Amino acid sequence: MRAFQFRLRAVLAVRRRAEDERAGALAERVRARDAAAGRVHVLDDATDEAREKVAEAATTGTSGAELRSLASGVEATWRARDRARARLLEAVRSEETARAQLVEAAQARRALEKLEARQRAQHVADAQRAEQRELDDIGTSMGAEQGHA
C-alpha cells in the first residue's frame, strides 16, 4: 500500500503561515499597548507632580503670573495624558482584534490538522485490513493446498 499523503498539505502550510503572521501582528500590538501604557503612566506622574507644584506655590505664596504658568502646565499635562489614554484605548482594541484574528487562524489550522489525523488513521486502518486480507488469503490457499494433498 502507498505511503500516506495528505492532499491538503499545501493548504495546511498556508494556514500555518497565516497563523504565524497573526502571532507576529499580535506581538506588535502588545508592544504598542505596553508603550502606550508606559506613556500614560509617565503622564500620570507628571500630572501629579504639576499639581503638587501648584499646591506648593499656592501655600508658600507666589505671583499670579507664576500660578497661571503652573496651572497652564497642569492643563497641558492633562491634555497630553488624555491623548495618551485615547491612544492606549486604541492600542488595547487593536490588540484584542489581533488576538481574535490569531485565535481564528489557529482554529483553521487545527481543523485541517484534525482532518489530517483522521485521514492518517483511516489510511493505517485500511492498510491493516489489506494486510489481514492478504494473510487470510495466504492461509486459505495453504489450507486448500493441504486439503488436496
Rosetta blueprint (number, residue, H / E / L):
1 M L
2 R L
3 A L
4 F L
5 Q L
6 F L
7 R L
8 L L
9 R H
10 A H
11 V H
12 L H
13 A H
14 V H
15 R H
16 R H
17 R H
18 A H
19 E H
20 D H
21 E H
22 R H
23 A H
24 G H
25 A H
26 L H
27 A H
28 E H
29 R H
30 V H
31 R H
32 A H
33 R H
34 D H
35 A H
36 A H
37 A H
38 G H
39 R H
40 V H
41 H H
42 V H
43 L H
44 D H
45 D H
46 A H
47 T H
48 D H
49 E H
50 A H
51 R H
52 E H
53 K H
54 V H
55 A H
56 E H
57 A H
58 A H
59 T H
60 T H
61 G L
62 T L
63 S L
64 G H
65 A H
66 E H
67 L H
68 R H
69 S H
70 L H
71 A H
72 S H
73 G H
74 V H
75 E H
76 A H
77 T H
78 W H
79 R H
80 A H
81 R H
82 D H
83 R H
84 A H
85 R H
86 A H
87 R H
88 L H
89 L H
90 E H
91 A H
92 V H
93 R H
94 S H
95 E H
96 E H
97 T H
98 A H
99 R H
100 A H
101 Q H
102 L H
103 V H
104 E H
105 A H
106 A H
107 Q H
108 A H
109 R H
110 R H
111 A H
112 L H
113 E H
114 K H
115 L H
116 E H
117 A H
118 R H
119 Q H
120 R H
121 A H
122 Q H
123 H H
124 V H
125 A H
126 D H
127 A H
128 Q H
129 R H
130 A H
131 E H
132 Q H
133 R H
134 E H
135 L H
136 D H
137 D H
138 I H
139 G H
140 T H
141 S H
142 M H
143 G H
144 A H
145 E H
146 Q H
147 G H
148 H H
149 A L
